[in-house]
Amino acid sequence: MYRMARYIELFFLIFTSVQSLSQGQSWWLLGLKSHVFQTWSKVGIIGPSIQSLCNQLEGLSQGQTKLCHLYQDHMYPISTGAKSGIEECQYQFSERRWNCSTVDGQSVFGNVMTIASREKAFTYAISAAGVVNAISRACREGELANCGCSRALRPTDLNRDWLWGGCGDNVDYGYRFTKEFVDMKENERIPPKASAEHGIMKMNLHNNEAGRKAVLSMADVMCKCHGVSGSCSMKTCWLQLANFRDVGNELKERYDGAAEIRRNRRGEIKLVDSRFNNPTAFDLVYLDPSPDYCIYDPSTGSLGTVGRLCNKTSMGMDGCNLMCCGRGYNTFQQEVVERCHCKFHWCCYVKCKRCKKIVDMHICK
């Protein structure tokens, strides 16, 4: 009786949380509610009821909702993948005018996503990468019914004396499932070939693939030593995902070098400047120039930079001149507490004191 009451309580918690998702228009919103899907994963006993919850996620397309019904256990890693994509975006752009802020419950990033810009390109790529990363890892951890450890073939250049058999991250399955789920929303749209919507659809699909390719290409062989007294006379090796921060760094470089494209009358995507090489599947592409993000403008999703912290001595985008868009900045002093006078004690810990100091802070006018 107690267990049934507990399940009813958990179901009510999930249902009310999912209702708050129902106004969202993007699957990214799942990333802001990953705790909901963690609870979801604990109550698989009420499968039919969970299927009804899939129908409440209006941010999902019709096809994505069907996948939710078929792969209920995948929803938690999808949500954690979306969350890691959002957090990595905010880390990579923390010192830029546009800092990847989540601003509403509709598209997560607000009206910035209505512009087919470099920023939109990056968010699509990093979100898709986050889901590949999470699904691949969930397979290895045995959390999903449809996959397990990686079945990648033994690398041809691996030392023949080393064993290939550790439980690796299943990047192949993560890639394939993410392609099906993330691209579903774009593939269900059938805009006319010569339309602006068709160009945006092609751009989104390309950048989704670039994010997935980044995870796939950066996965590498990891080995563990065996042998008497750590002699490493034998190794067991497996395929392992790269650190997601490294994936974020790679995609940020792709953002900086993104290719501007246009659509022709036949609906084909072409480079604006034919002097450059055509973008590969790893490159990010965009259709529209970015706003300068200097002032608050709800129509473009720009939050402006008034009140943002800046670095007085930096010549980069975080510098006060560029961050504040030439408006100037105010300086104030703030007391901060930090670790200091750290000493190593045998064995084995580090003990530090806490020191106060006054630092200058600069904020944009």
FENRA-V550362 format. One record per helix or strand of 2 or more residues. SS is the DSSP state (alpha for helix, beta for strand). FROM is the first residue (numbers start at 0). TO is the last residue. If there is no record, write none. Layout:
BEGIN
SS & FROM & TO
SS & FROM & TO
END
This chain:
BEGIN
alpha & 1 & 20
alpha & 26 & 40
alpha & 43 & 53
alpha & 61 & 69
alpha & 73 & 91
alpha & 109 & 113
alpha & 117 & 139
beta & 162 & 163
alpha & 170 & 186
alpha & 195 & 217
beta & 219 & 225
alpha & 227 & 229
beta & 233 & 239
alpha & 243 & 255
beta & 258 & 262
beta & 268 & 270
beta & 284 & 285
beta & 295 & 296
beta & 301 & 302
alpha & 319 & 322
beta & 328 & 344
beta & 348 & 363
END
